[in-house]
Amino acid sequence: MGILSRVRRNSRTVGSKGGGRAIEPTPAMLEQLEGRLVMSTIIKLDTTMGNIGFQLDEAKAPITVTNFMNYLTSGRFVDDIVHRSQSGFVVQLGAYKFTTTDAATGTGTVDNVQALSPIVREITGISNKQKTLAMARTSVLGSATSSFFINLADNSGILDPAPGSTTTTGGGYAAFGEVIYGWDVVLAIAALPVSSQVPPINLPSSLGGTPIASTTYVAGTAPKYSDLVIVKSMKVVDLTANRAIVGSTPAASYTVFEKPDGSGFEEYLFPGMIGVGNKPTVFVPPVAKDTWRAVDLSSVASPVSPAATGGVQTWADPVDNSSRAAVPTADGLYVFYRNPLGGVWTSSNLTTGLPGGRVITSEITVFRNTDAEPLMHIVGLTSDNHVVMYREVLQPLDDQGRRPRSKWEFIDITEDHLAAQGLATPAFTGRLISYVTSWGGLNIAGLDSNGDIHTVWWAPGLSMYTTSNLSQITGAPKFTGGLAAYLTSWGGINLAGVQTDGKVAVTWWVPSFGGNWVNNNFTDEFGGPKLSADSLTTYVMDAWGGLNIVGIDSDSGKMSIYWWSPGLTVWNVTQMDTITGYVPPVGRLAAAVAPSGRTSIVGTAASGEFMQYTWAPGQQWDTVNITYNSLFSTGRT
């Protein structure tokens, strides 16, 4: 019996994309991937109590894993029964299966799993710690066949082979994998009442008993399907599914969904990404807490969209709080709509559907005006450096008091606004950002090849967008890679970036300054780390005015936060590698804050797993591997 402890896994080295210093995972970073991110066999066990995910260590336990996979691929584990539960010790399965004899009542018989030849007890070097899997056997070392168990506690002291053991000596049980998902399901099974009289199992009471999922089962009688915990399916998980291209641009927004039971509303993080093969993917929270479902948007596009050429951007529709996503492709800009009731996605290609629409070849930026129509704006660059915008226009109420879905219009800002005034479009390099001021000013910003900040902007009272070189106005240092903006409730505008020497700097302004801007070198002034230019993101805690700049330390690879709250005289720095379940991200980060103050930072790990680092008032930071989570989820789309 047993499970496995921490398994060392391989990880490939990947640098970040774009300008600035590339981040390569250090040995310390790769060590933190241990037990989490590997190109290894992952098993999804779908039981009548929920999903459990196993990771097998074929490198350390090749004989045992091969044996396990032979049972899995031959279908012998289908309708398998969790036949033993011993509190604080183990949960065991793999030896018996349920065969239905009366489909109407769900009554059936319990039969032995057809056994293959026994295998030797391997010396895997994996200790029988909590959450590990190990092979069950008789008193004979080389007698293991199909039955395996999950260690509910650290059983290494009593179940590990003795030091110096061989395959034929030393006792103990061969651990060969670990639970990486659904530990709550394991604990729920372990908490069920047990019966030692489920024929033909008849476990001695000293070994616990068979978990009973119903309250009506009579010991010693033929059980029903609903009486037992049964494996509905067991299959290998496609590890390439739901992974991101490392360094791709993530997105994050909060959407407010009505609870299915009608008891109110709940906030859900709604992240997006580019998946493997440039599939535009978003992650949707289903009803179950902390589980996700990945949706390949290209599969729901009409007609089917080509590969994404930039990251997915997501937002909550300001009219009905439903979810929206946009992604640039070679065929045009696709916008996706998710019905908040049925969860069904629809799409439209704005480029081909609007007069004059042009293909965006850069990353897109999305923003909403604050106090007037139209609503959402999607902005990007064309191949000839035109700044173009797809703008959503709110429709009036119909005679039934209902608001039709808003329409979109296309604007070539370069041609229709700047050139019409004799103004040249800035030669932007890298990504664009956007921000909306408290007085309704709409701003699109980015860097040129010299590291200067340029804005294309509009403010109430202007008839057209105009442009400014903010570096000339503010005296800002030369930046590289990209910018991140954060605005304050007191009207402040803050543009954070990374200087060409890797130091973090902020160019900022508040109304009391008049026309004057201030530049601060945060790395020098507050003793913080240099950050990778491409990783930078920001967020503001609106409830109390907390300001945050997040990035990846360009020396250590650790995610770090520069933060400030009202009442503090200096900024502080926190490195996030000590948070629960931390896995280091690489490449670009994104952040979102819900109205309740729940905060999420999202990014990709070195092997492409999409990670969420989350915090809520009164709680500690935590980590969720959204990719793994979505692979095991059975929730709605």
MOWODA-V508365 format. One line per field, one symbol per residue. ss: DSSP state (H for helix, E for strand, - for the rest). psi: psi as a letter, one per 30 degrees, with the letter a starting at -180 (. if undefined). A space follows every 10 residues. Layout:
# MOWODA-V508365
ss = ???
psi = ???
This chain:
# MOWODA-V508365
ss = ---------- ---------- ------HHHH HH-------- -EEEEEE--E EEEEEE---- -HHHHHHHHH HHH------E EEEEEE---E EEEEEEEEEE EE----EEEE EE------E- ---------- -EEEE----- HHHE---EEE E----HHHH- -----E--E- ----EEEEEE E-HHHHHHHH ---EE----- ----HHH--E EE-------- ---EHHHE-E EEEEEE---- ---E------ E--EEEEE-- ----EEEEE- -EEEEHHH-E EEEEE----- -EEEEEHHH- -------E-- --EEEE---- --EEEEEEE- -EEEEEEE-- ----EEEEEH HHH------- ----EEEE-- -----EEEEE E-----EEEE EEE---E--- --E---EEEE EEHHHHHHHH H------EEE EEEEEE---- -EEEEEEE-- --EEEEEE-- -----EEEEH HHHH----EE EEEEEEE--- --EEEEEEE- ---EEEEEE- HHH----EEE EHHHHH---- E-HHH-EEEE E----EEEEE EEE-----EE EEEE------ -EEEEHHH-- ----EEEEEE EEE-----EE EEEEE----E EEEEE----- -EEEEHHHHH HH-----
psi = laalbkkkll klkklllall kkkkkleeee effkgejlil kkkjjjlffa kkkkkkifef heeeeeeeee eeffgffkgl kjfkkjkgdl kkaffllkjk fjeefgkalk lkkjkaklll jkjfgklilk flklkllafk ehgkcfkllk kfljgefffk klkglafglf alkjkgalkf kgeeeeeeef flllkgijkg ehkkffgcak kkflgfkjkf lklleffljk jelklkkjff kgllkkfljl lklkkjkkkf gggblkkkki lllkakggkk klkkkaekkg llkkjjfffg ljlklakkfl lkkllkkfeg glkllkkklf fajkkkkjkf efgkkllkje effkkgklkk flllkklklf gllackkkka klfghkjlkk kkkkklkafg gkjlkllllk kjeeefeeef ggkkkkikka lllllklfgg kkkklalaff gkkkkklklk fkflkalkjf eeefgllkll ellkkkklfg gkkkjklklf gfkklkklkl effbgklkkk jeeefggllk kkeffklllk jeeggkkkkk akkfefgkkk kklklkfkfl llkkkgfflk gkkkllakll lkklfffkkk klaklfgfkj kkjkklkgll klkkjeeeef ffkgll.
